[in-house]
């Protein structure tokens, strides 16, 4: 069995790690394995204790000026709404500020990196690229924002492809990361407080292309205006560009049209696969993810037939259009990852008759993006802080019921769906963050899945009796 990666550049030097969640602990471990003296900061005493067990020691303000570098975890603000005090002090002492992805790029060597960013679809596309590579017989690993810190990866041979999900929080600090293939899926306004507004958010995302060289490729979704402008900028700069769309087949690009994946990279459009009916890739948004993933594999040199071989066996990711149960003609779908209205709209577009569970902590911008989909919704069952706001904004478009908790909403939605006698879906697509009632969207989805399984078990027990 291989060893996790060590980071040797800082041997016998003092390095700070700020933020000790999964990625922070992984980079602290790699630094210690490489012989660095690690000082660590976190507001959570338990996290700090875990870092001390790895050989780090708690940082003090006077330590900051002596650091060779400060490694900042993605959740810690470095610019907006205000820099973390440790970051501000490090800047005052001209300490280099970096993150785990940037440091990992140094030790990846010649291994090709596929970097994937976008407001929505990053994790699914990352998992899909990895799956398609393995199905085509190519060694590959995935990590980054998808929940597997890069310094937890065990590197294999130089032909191994590293597929990295990259958030705007990670990208805002990268300088030298040079993906062989940089995938930009889409962009809608998000995380604006963290980036000082939309321009800052776009600028952070665009850093994925910053260090790419002549042999590298940009794969860019062009179905929103911000992304079209990014594609135009890259084209004007003479970059190697593969555009991706679900609205048309772009010239020298890849389209997903009417359920077909169409390759026009080398000129004439050629259908290469059917996407319709693949349970792991439901919906137009997942067709965009599939087109981008396919384009990435083609950019890595795979033939069309090899690039699509793994599509039918892809099962998707938890909390992303995940079917968690079925009762008669009603399926129950967990799309807890739909944490904003744009993502929830994509979920709603996949079904015709929906008993919709939504709510949580609202982001900026309201819920107007959901209005065109309300003709598909039989009734909305609303939870959390945002429930009254959603009900008010969608008033007159859909019947709503304020349920408070996910448990109550599931019972009400499932009861209404079964009573209707119609084929349809109970869909958790919250359009909101989870932080009012849950630690994260994963916990929200796990609770939903558990609640569904409990009801399925109860029904099975009742039938057996």
N, C-alpha and C positions, 0 to 999 in steps of 0.2 A: 504494500500500500504506500502511496506517495506521501510526501510531507507538504503541509501548507507552505506558501511562499514566504521566504525571508527577505527583508529589505536591508541590504548591506551598505548602502551609500552613506548612512549616518552612523556607522560604527564609531563608538567612543565619543559621540557627540550627543548633546542634549536636544531632544525633540519634544514639543508639546502636542498633546492630542486633546482637542476640545469637543466634547460630546461623546458619550460612551454607550450608545446603543450598539446594534450589531456591527455596523461598519466601523465605528470608532474602536470597539474592542478588537476587531480583526486587524486593523492597522497597528494598534498598540502591540498586539502579539507578533506581527511581522517585524516591527521595529525592534522589539526585544530580541527576537530570534536572530536579527542581523547585528546585534551588539550595541544598539543605541541605549542611551539613558533616557527613559520616558517619564515625562511629568504629565499628569492628566487632570482635566477639569470636567466636572459634571455637577448639576444641581441635585442629582439623585444620589444620596449616600450609598445605596445598594449598588448602583452602577460603578461608583468610584471604588467600592470594595472589590468588585470583580476585576477592575483594572489592576488594583494592588496585588491581587492573587496572581496576575500575569507578570508581576515584577515592576510595574509602574509605581510611582509615588505621587501623592496629592500635590497639585501645583499651588504655588503662592504667587502673589503679584510680583514679588522681587525676582522670581524665576524667569519672567517673560523676556526680559532684556538679554538673557544668556542663551536663548534658544537658537538653534541652527535653522529651525522651521517650526511653524505651527500648522498642524494638520486639523482642519475643521470638518466636522461631520455635516452632512447635508441639511439637517434640521436646524442648524445654528445660523442666524442672520449675520452676513458679513458686510452688507451695505444698508439695506432697508428692512423694516422701518427705521432701525438704528442698529449699528454694529454692536455685537456682543461686547461687553467691557473688556474681555480678554483679547478679542480681535482688535479693538481700538488701541489698547496698550501695546500690542504687538506691532501695529502700524507705527505707533509713535517711536518705537525702537528699530524700525525698518527691518523687522523680522519677516522673512518670506512666508506668505500664507498660501497654503495649498490644500489638496484633499486627497482621498485615497485613490480615486480614479486617475488623477494626474500622476501620482507616484507609481501606480500599477503600470501605466503606459511605458514607463522607463524599463521595466523588467519583462514586459511582454515580448521583447525582442522582435524577431521577424514574423512572429505569429500574426496571421491576418486578424484584424478586429473589425467586426460589424457593430457599429454604434447606432442605436435606435432611440430617437426622441420624437416628441409630438405631445399635444395636449391629451389626446385619447388614443388608446390602442397600443401603447408601448409594450406592455407586458405580454399581451397576446402575440404581437408580432415577434417579440424576442423569443418567446417559447416556440413559435412556429418556425422561425428561421433555424433554431437549434434542432428541432424535430426533423425538418426537411433535410438538413445537412446529414444527420445520422442516418436517415432513411436512404440517402444517396451514397452512403458508405464513407462519408467524410468525418474525421474526428472533430469534435466540437464540445465546447462547454458554454454555459450561459451564467451571467451574474450581473451585478450592479443594482439598480433600483428595484429590480424584480424581487428582491428579498434575499439574495445570496451575495454577501459582500465580496468584492473582487479579491480581497486578500484571504478569503476562505477557499478560493479555487486552488486545486492541485494541478499545476501546469504539466502538460504532456509534451509531445514532440513539437518541433518547429512548424509542422504542417497543420497543427491543431488550430481551428478557428475559434476565436473568443467572441461570443455574442453578448454585447453589453447594453442593457437598458439604461439610458442616461436621462435623468430629470434636469430641469432648468436649474435646480439647486446645485446639482453636481457640475453642470456645464459652466456655471458662472465663474468657476475658478480654473478651468482647464486652459493650458497654454500649448502643451506639446502633444496632447493626445491626437493621433492622426489615424482615424479609422480607414482601413482599406475601402470599406463601404460605409458611408454615413447616410442613414435613413431618417428623413423628416416626414412624418406621417400627415400632420395637420396642425392647425393652430387656431384656438379660440381663446379669448381673454381668460386668464386664470392666474392665481398667485400674484396678483398685481401689487398687493401690499409688500410682498417680499422683494419685488423687483423695481419698486418705485414707479409703477405704471406699465402700460402695455409696451411702450418702446423698450423698456428695460427687460421685460419678459422675452420679447422677440430677440433682443441682442444676446441674452443669455443662451437661448436655444441655438442661435446661429453660430455659436462658438464650436459646435460639433464639426463645422467645415473648416475651422480656422487654420489647422496645421496640415490639412490634406495636401498631398503632392500630386505630381503629374500622372502617376499611375493609379490614383484613387478615384472613386466614383461616388457621386451624390445621387441618391434615390429620393425624389421629392413628390409627395402628394400635392396635386395642384387644384383641388376642388374647393378651396377657400381663398379669399383674396389675399390674405397675409402670405400664405404659402406660395401662391402664384408669383407674388413679388419676389420672394426668396429665390424661386426657380429662375426668374428673369435675371436677377442679380448674378447668380452663378453662371448662367449662360453668357451674359455679357462679359464676365471675367474669364471666359474660355474654359470653364470647368467641365469635366466629363459628367454629363447629367442624364439620368433616366427618369422622365416624368411618369407619374402614376395617377390614374383617375378611375372613378366609378361612374363618370358622366359621359365619357367618350373614350376612344382609343387614341391616346396622344401620339403624335409623330415621334418615332424612335423611342417609344415608351411602352408601358404595359397598362391595359385597361381591364376592368371587370364589368362586363356589360351583359345585362339580361341573363345573369347566372353563369356566364362563360368567362374564363380567364383568357385574354387575348394578348399575344406577344407581337409587338411591332418594333422591337429593338433594332432589328437588322433591316427594317424596311417594310415589306408587305405584311399587313396584319395576319396572324395565324392563331386560331383557337388552339389552346394547349390543354385545357382541363375544364370540367364542369364543377362549379362551386355550389350550385343549387342542391339542396338536400344533404349537405355535409353538416352533421349535427354540431361539430366543433367550430363551425364557421357560419353561424346563422346571421343573416342580416347584411345590409349594405355596408355598414361600417367594418364588419369582419371580411367582407369581400375586398375592401380597400387594404386591410391588413394582409390578406393573402396575396394581393397584387404586389404590394411592397416587398413582402418576404420573397416572392418568386423573383422579382427584379434584383433583389440582393444576391440571391444564389446565382442568377445569370451573370451579375457583375463579378462574382467570384470565379467565373469560368465554367459553371456547370451547364450542360446541355439541357434544353427544355424538358425532355423526357425524364431526366434525372431530377430536375428541380421540382417537378410536380409529383414525383412518385409517392411522397409521404403525405400528401393532402388528405386522402380518405381515412388515414389512421390517426389524424390529429384529433384529440378529444377536447381540446380547450383547457382553460384554467378555471380554478375555483373562483366563484363570485363574479364571473364574466359570462353572462347568458348560460349559466349552469343549470341544467334540468335536475332538480333535486327530488322530484316525486311526480306521481300521476295517480289520480283517482278518477276512474271512469274516463270521461272525455275531457277532463280538466288536467292540464299539466301545471306544475309549480316550478317557477324559474327564479333563480337567485342571481340578480345582477347588481349586487351591493356595490360593485365598483363604479356604478353610474352615479358619481358623486357630484355631478353638476347637471343643469338642465340639458345641455347639448348632448351629453352621454345618455341621459335618460330618453331623450327624443329618439336617438338611434335604436334603443331597446324597444320603445313603443312602436316604431316603424316595422318591427319584425312580425307583429301579430295582428289579427283582425278583431278578436273579442277579448278584452282585457279587463280583469279585476285588478286594479293597480294599487300597490302599496308604495307610498312615497312620504318623504319628509325627513327631518333631521335638523341640522344647522345650516341655514341658507348661506350661500356665497353671495357675491355682488351681482347685480344685474337683473334680479327678478326671474320670473318663470315664463315669460312671453314665448320663448322658444318651444314650449310644450303645447301651445294652443292649437297648432295645426293637426295634432295627433289625438285630440280629445274625442273625435268621432269614432275612434277605435276603442275607447274606454267606456265600459258599462258603468263603472262607479269607481271613485278614488277613495281609498282608505288611508287617512293621513295621520302621521305620527310626529312626535318631537316638537321642537321649538318653532319650526317653520310651518306647521300645519295650518294655522289661521291665515298666514300670508298666501300660501298656495290656494287655499279655499277661496280667498277673496279675489286673487288674480284670475282664477279660472272660473269664477262665478258666471253662470249662464251657459258655460260650455260643457260642463260635466257635473253630475251629482257627486257630492263629497260627503264624507263622514269622518268626523274627528275622533280618532281611536286612542290617541295617547301613546300606547306602547305597541311594539311589534307583535307581541303575543295576541293582544286584542285585535289588531288589524288583520292578522292571519285568520283568526277565527271568523271575523266578519266577512272577509273577502272570500274565503273558502266556502262558507255557508251560502253566500249569495251566488257564487259560481255554480255550486252543485244544485241549488234550488232552481236555477234558470233552465236546467236541462240542456244547455247549449255546450257545444265544443268550444273550449277557450283556454285561457291561461291566467293563473294568479301570478302576477309579476311583481317582484320586489325590484324596483328601479327608482331609488330614492330621490334623485336629482339634488341631493344635499350631502354635505359632509356628515359624518357619523358622531362627531365629538360631543354632542349633547347627551347621548345615552350610551355610547360605546367607545372603546379605546381607539378603534379604527374601523375601516370598512370591512376588514377581514373578520373581526369579531362579530360585527353586525350580520354578515353573511353566514358565519358559523352558527350563530344563534338561530337564524331563520331556518337553516338546514336542519338543525336539531329539533326545532319546533315542528317542522313538517314531518320528520321521521317519527316523532312521538305521536302525531295524529294518525299517520299511516299504521303504526303499530297498534294504536287503540282501535282503529277500524278493523284491522285483521283479527284482533282479539274478539271484538264484538261479533264478527262473522263466524269465527270458530265456535263461539258459545251458542 
